[in-house]
């Protein structure tokens, strides 16, 4: 449980840095990482990629969180 929260926070932080260059804050980063983990896990599952290690889960979360950030940016316009 604690490792999932840490991975979620890191994934949200990295994705927000990749997208806009600044951090969104602790709670927003955690939320983005958790939602991104679900989105990334769903997408990885669609293409048949398994994530067994914490690094694979982090990469999956970052990709998912970046997609979530991109969608929200497009909706806000």
Secondary structure, 3 states (H helix, E strand, C coil): CHHHHHHHHHHHHHHHHHHHCCCCCHHHHHHHHHHHHHHHHHHHHHHCCCCCCHHHHHHHHHHHHHHHHHHHHHHHC
